[in-house]
Amino acid sequence: MEGRTKEKLLYILERLRKTDEQHPVNTNDLIAYLTEKGIAAERKSVARDIEALRQAGYSIILCDEYKRGYYMTDQLFEDYELKIIADAVSGAKFITYEDSNSIVEKLCELASPTGEEIIREHTFVDEKIKSKNKKVRFNIDRVITAIKTGKRITFQYFEFAADGKMQLKRDGHIYEISPYYLCWDDDSYFLIGNSKSHDHLIHFHVEMMTNVEITKTPIRPRNEIEELRGNFSIGDYIRKSVNMYGGEAVKLSLECSEKIAKDVHREFGEEIITKPIGESRFITEVNAAEGEGLIRWIMQFSADDMKVLAPESIRNEIKERSEKLFKLYE
């Protein structure tokens, strides 16, 4: 009987978690719910159980119209928080269509009745943009497990060939990596770690990894990795190395139109300092990694919207590429 009493309390709590001020439950509702679970209950015992839950610290409110019953106000997540998570999941291209729907369904279970209705009616999962790679979830799980247990992982890595098909990189080379971070950036999951043949950090797209295995070998100590010594910032690393593909650190000076201010702040951080010039332009200086990623990022903007003032090496590289483009389309 004691076991069933504990079970009864848990079922009442489970049912109350799916309430809010607009969707309360009364004693009769709770008795019916318990009956469905195979537990007999009386009105007085249900009232005692609710009071016990209150004494345990749960915020259970009796409606002003007492016949309407009770509702709970201390759900784990607010509805708006669950909606944000659901939208992030639905828009993430690396998650399969099936996994996206499964995760959104689980989020609905955490929402209030009103929140569940909003999530179901206003969260759209577009199958056309979703990855077909069902192994991504296993890759993520194994990387997380390796990070938690402090073990290295091995895997092979895909790349796209000229015909658009995927092929194993370096003829199926097996990478052995000490994993330190798993980060989501620019709609991709990145494993950030260290290859046993180098003393620097390196990053991989998790969705391009295959045959991921956790080894018994401990990861390299962090103090052996150059970037991880001192005041390491994973945010700085992602901005400079993941987004910009790596390269030597430079002081980048840009003159921009206010139309692309949002793009500049998004790329280099909200805290960058800008100096207005004229009515609709500004100058900013930021630290960046001089490499292919940076050049590509700059060249997506028109000459009217962005001009590189320094360093001279980047100005020359953009000039050279622009001349090649001009000749190509002349």
C-alpha positions as CSV (number, residue, x, y, z in Angstrom):
1,M,0.0,0.0,0.0
2,E,2.9,2.3,0.8
3,G,4.3,1.9,-2.7
4,R,0.9,2.7,-4.2
5,T,0.7,5.8,-2.0
6,K,4.0,7.1,-3.3
7,E,2.9,6.3,-6.8
8,K,-0.4,8.1,-6.3
9,L,1.5,11.3,-5.2
10,L,3.7,11.1,-8.3
11,Y,0.7,10.7,-10.6
12,I,-1.1,13.7,-9.0
13,L,2.1,15.8,-9.4
14,E,2.4,14.6,-13.0
15,R,-1.2,15.7,-13.8
16,L,-0.7,19.1,-12.0
17,R,2.4,19.8,-14.1
18,K,0.1,20.0,-17.1
19,T,-2.1,22.8,-15.7
20,D,-2.1,26.6,-15.7
21,E,-4.5,29.3,-14.6
22,Q,-6.6,28.8,-17.7
23,H,-6.5,25.0,-17.5
24,P,-7.0,23.9,-13.8
25,V,-8.0,20.4,-12.7
26,N,-10.5,19.7,-9.9
27,T,-10.6,16.8,-7.5
28,N,-12.9,14.8,-9.8
29,D,-10.5,15.2,-12.7
30,L,-7.6,13.9,-10.5
31,I,-9.7,10.9,-9.3
32,A,-10.5,10.1,-12.9
33,Y,-6.8,10.4,-13.9
34,L,-5.8,8.1,-11.0
35,T,-8.4,5.6,-12.0
36,E,-6.9,5.4,-15.5
37,K,-3.6,4.5,-13.8
38,G,-5.3,1.8,-11.8
39,I,-5.2,3.6,-8.5
40,A,-8.4,4.1,-6.4
41,A,-8.8,7.4,-4.6
42,E,-11.3,9.4,-2.5
43,R,-11.8,13.2,-2.5
44,K,-10.4,13.6,1.0
45,S,-7.2,11.6,0.3
46,V,-6.6,13.6,-2.9
47,A,-7.0,16.9,-0.9
48,R,-4.4,15.5,1.6
49,D,-2.0,14.6,-1.2
50,I,-2.3,18.1,-2.7
51,E,-1.6,19.6,0.7
52,A,1.4,17.3,1.2
53,L,2.8,18.5,-2.2
54,R,2.3,22.1,-1.1
55,Q,4.2,21.4,2.2
56,A,7.0,19.9,0.0
57,G,7.4,23.3,-1.7
58,Y,5.3,22.9,-4.9
59,S,3.4,26.1,-5.8
60,I,-0.2,24.7,-6.2
61,I,-2.9,27.3,-6.3
62,L,-6.6,26.9,-5.6
63,C,-8.7,28.8,-8.1
64,D,-10.9,31.7,-6.9
65,E,-13.8,29.7,-8.1
66,Y,-12.8,26.7,-6.0
67,K,-14.9,24.2,-8.0
68,R,-12.6,24.8,-11.0
69,G,-9.9,23.2,-8.9
70,Y,-6.1,23.7,-8.8
71,Y,-3.2,24.7,-11.0
72,M,0.6,24.7,-10.7
73,T,2.8,27.8,-11.3
74,D,6.3,26.5,-10.9
75,Q,6.9,24.5,-14.1
76,L,10.5,23.7,-15.0
77,F,10.3,25.9,-18.2
78,E,8.3,28.9,-19.1
79,D,6.2,28.5,-22.2
80,Y,8.2,31.1,-24.1
81,E,11.4,29.3,-23.3
82,L,10.0,26.0,-24.7
83,K,8.9,27.8,-27.8
84,I,12.4,29.3,-28.4
85,I,13.9,25.8,-28.0
86,A,11.3,24.3,-30.3
87,D,12.0,26.9,-33.0
88,A,15.7,26.3,-32.7
89,V,15.2,22.6,-33.1
90,S,12.9,23.0,-36.1
91,G,15.3,25.3,-37.8
92,A,18.5,23.3,-37.2
93,K,19.4,21.7,-40.5
94,F,21.8,19.1,-39.1
95,I,18.9,17.4,-37.1
96,T,16.8,15.0,-39.1
97,Y,13.1,15.5,-39.7
98,E,12.2,12.6,-37.5
99,D,14.5,13.6,-34.6
100,S,13.2,17.2,-34.8
101,N,9.6,16.1,-34.5
102,S,10.5,13.8,-31.7
103,I,12.3,16.5,-29.7
104,V,9.5,19.0,-30.3
105,E,7.0,16.4,-29.1
106,K,9.0,16.0,-25.8
107,L,9.1,19.8,-25.4
108,C,5.3,19.8,-25.6
109,E,5.1,17.4,-22.7
110,L,6.9,20.1,-20.5
111,A,4.6,22.9,-21.5
112,S,1.4,24.1,-20.0
113,P,-1.7,23.3,-21.9
114,T,-1.6,26.8,-23.5
115,G,2.1,26.5,-24.3
116,E,1.6,23.0,-25.8
117,E,-1.2,24.4,-28.1
118,I,1.1,27.2,-29.2
119,I,4.1,25.0,-29.9
120,R,2.0,22.4,-31.8
121,E,0.2,25.0,-34.0
122,H,3.1,27.5,-34.5
123,T,6.2,25.3,-34.8
124,F,6.9,24.2,-38.4
125,V,9.5,21.5,-39.2
126,D,10.4,21.8,-42.9
127,E,11.5,18.4,-44.1
128,K,13.2,19.9,-47.2
129,I,15.9,21.6,-45.2
130,K,16.6,18.7,-42.8
131,S,19.6,16.4,-42.9
132,K,19.1,12.8,-44.0
133,N,22.1,11.7,-41.9
134,K,20.6,9.7,-39.0
135,K,24.1,9.1,-37.5
136,V,24.4,12.7,-36.3
137,R,22.6,11.9,-33.1
138,F,25.0,9.0,-32.3
139,N,28.0,11.2,-33.2
140,I,26.8,13.9,-30.8
141,D,26.1,11.3,-28.0
142,R,29.5,9.7,-28.4
143,V,31.4,13.0,-28.4
144,I,29.5,14.1,-25.2
145,T,30.3,10.8,-23.6
146,A,34.0,11.1,-24.5
147,I,34.2,14.6,-23.1
148,K,32.5,13.6,-19.9
149,T,34.8,10.5,-19.4
150,G,38.0,12.3,-20.6
151,K,38.7,9.8,-23.4
152,R,39.9,10.3,-27.0
153,I,37.8,9.4,-30.0
154,T,38.6,8.0,-33.4
155,F,36.6,8.6,-36.6
156,Q,36.7,9.0,-40.3
157,Y,35.7,12.3,-42.0
158,F,33.7,13.0,-45.1
159,E,34.2,15.7,-47.7
160,F,32.4,16.7,-50.9
161,A,34.0,15.7,-54.2
162,A,33.9,17.7,-57.4
163,D,30.8,15.7,-58.5
164,G,28.9,16.8,-55.4
165,K,29.1,13.3,-53.8
166,M,30.5,12.7,-50.4
167,Q,33.8,10.8,-50.0
168,L,36.0,9.9,-47.2
169,K,38.8,12.4,-46.7
170,R,42.4,11.4,-47.0
171,D,41.5,8.0,-48.4
172,G,39.6,7.0,-45.2
173,H,42.3,8.3,-42.7
174,I,41.3,7.5,-39.1
175,Y,41.6,10.6,-37.0
176,E,42.4,10.3,-33.3
177,I,41.2,13.4,-31.4
178,S,41.2,14.6,-27.8
179,P,37.7,16.2,-27.5
180,Y,37.3,19.3,-25.3
181,Y,34.2,21.2,-26.6
182,L,31.1,20.5,-28.6
183,C,29.6,23.7,-29.9
184,W,26.7,24.8,-32.2
185,D,27.6,27.7,-34.5
186,D,26.2,28.9,-37.8
187,D,23.7,25.9,-37.9
188,S,26.5,23.3,-37.5
189,Y,27.8,21.3,-34.6
190,F,31.5,21.4,-34.2
191,L,33.8,19.1,-32.3
192,I,36.8,21.2,-31.0
193,G,39.8,19.2,-29.9
194,N,43.4,18.3,-30.5
195,S,45.0,15.9,-32.9
196,K,47.7,13.7,-31.4
197,S,50.1,14.9,-34.1
198,H,49.8,18.7,-33.3
199,D,49.8,21.0,-30.3
200,H,46.9,23.2,-31.5
201,L,43.2,23.0,-31.4
202,I,41.3,21.7,-34.5
203,H,37.6,21.6,-35.3
204,F,35.4,19.2,-37.3
205,H,31.8,19.3,-38.5
206,V,30.0,16.6,-36.4
207,E,27.6,15.8,-39.3
208,M,30.6,14.9,-41.5
209,M,32.1,12.4,-39.0
210,T,31.5,8.7,-39.4
211,N,32.5,5.5,-37.5
212,V,33.0,7.4,-34.3
213,E,34.4,5.3,-31.5
214,I,35.5,6.1,-27.9
215,T,38.9,4.8,-27.1
216,K,40.4,3.9,-23.7
217,T,43.2,6.5,-24.1
218,P,42.9,9.6,-21.9
219,I,42.7,13.0,-23.6
220,R,45.8,15.1,-23.7
221,P,46.1,17.5,-20.7
222,R,44.8,20.9,-21.5
223,N,48.0,22.6,-20.5
224,E,49.8,20.9,-23.4
225,I,47.5,22.6,-25.9
226,E,48.8,26.1,-26.9
227,E,45.4,27.8,-27.2
228,L,44.1,26.4,-23.9
229,R,46.9,27.9,-21.8
230,G,46.1,31.2,-20.0
231,N,42.7,33.0,-20.5
232,F,41.1,30.8,-23.1
233,S,37.7,31.9,-24.4
234,I,35.6,29.4,-26.4
235,G,33.6,32.3,-27.9
236,D,36.7,34.0,-29.2
237,Y,38.0,30.7,-30.7
238,I,34.7,30.1,-32.5
239,R,34.6,33.6,-33.9
240,K,38.3,33.6,-35.0
241,S,38.9,30.0,-36.0
242,V,35.6,28.2,-36.7
243,N,33.9,31.0,-38.5
244,M,37.1,32.4,-40.1
245,Y,38.8,29.0,-40.8
246,G,41.9,30.0,-38.7
247,G,45.0,32.1,-39.6
248,E,47.3,34.7,-38.1
249,A,45.6,37.2,-35.7
250,V,45.4,40.7,-37.2
251,K,43.9,44.1,-36.4
252,L,41.2,44.6,-39.0
253,S,40.0,48.1,-39.7
254,L,36.7,48.5,-41.6
255,E,34.6,51.3,-42.9
256,C,31.0,50.2,-43.2
257,S,27.5,51.5,-44.0
258,E,25.0,51.4,-41.2
259,K,23.0,48.9,-43.4
260,I,25.4,46.1,-42.4
261,A,26.0,47.1,-38.8
262,K,24.0,44.1,-37.6
263,D,26.2,41.8,-39.7
264,V,29.4,43.2,-38.3
265,H,28.2,43.0,-34.7
266,R,27.0,39.5,-35.2
267,E,30.3,38.4,-36.6
268,F,32.6,40.0,-34.1
269,G,30.5,40.5,-31.1
270,E,28.1,43.1,-29.7
271,E,30.8,44.7,-27.6
272,I,32.9,46.0,-30.6
273,I,33.5,49.8,-30.7
274,T,32.3,51.8,-33.7
275,K,33.1,55.4,-34.6
276,P,30.5,57.2,-36.7
277,I,31.6,59.1,-39.8
278,G,29.0,61.1,-41.6
279,E,25.4,60.3,-41.3
280,S,25.2,56.7,-42.2
281,R,28.7,55.2,-42.0
282,F,31.1,54.0,-39.3
283,I,34.6,52.8,-38.7
284,T,35.5,49.9,-36.5
285,E,38.6,48.0,-35.5
286,V,38.4,44.3,-34.5
287,N,40.7,41.4,-33.9
288,A,40.3,38.7,-36.5
289,A,42.1,35.7,-38.0
290,E,43.5,36.4,-41.4
291,G,42.5,33.5,-43.6
292,E,40.1,32.2,-46.2
293,G,37.0,32.6,-44.0
294,L,37.7,36.2,-43.3
295,I,38.2,37.0,-47.0
296,R,35.1,35.3,-48.1
297,W,33.1,37.0,-45.3
298,I,34.3,40.5,-46.4
299,M,33.7,39.8,-50.2
300,Q,30.0,39.0,-49.7
301,F,29.4,42.8,-49.1
302,S,29.4,45.4,-51.9
303,A,32.0,48.1,-52.2
304,D,29.4,50.6,-51.1
305,D,28.8,48.7,-47.8
306,M,32.3,47.7,-46.7
307,K,35.8,48.9,-47.3
308,V,38.9,47.4,-45.7
309,L,41.2,50.1,-44.4
310,A,43.8,47.8,-42.9
311,P,45.8,45.6,-42.9
312,E,47.4,46.0,-46.3
313,S,47.7,42.3,-46.8
314,I,43.9,41.8,-46.8
315,R,43.4,44.9,-49.0
316,N,45.8,43.4,-51.6
317,E,44.2,39.9,-51.4
318,I,40.7,41.4,-52.0
319,K,42.1,43.6,-54.9
320,E,43.7,40.6,-56.6
321,R,40.5,38.4,-56.3
322,S,38.3,41.3,-57.5
323,E,40.6,41.7,-60.6
324,K,40.3,38.0,-61.4
325,L,36.5,38.2,-61.1
326,F,36.4,41.3,-63.4
327,K,38.5,39.4,-66.0
328,L,36.3,36.3,-65.7
329,Y,33.1,38.2,-66.4
330,E,34.5,40.9,-68.7
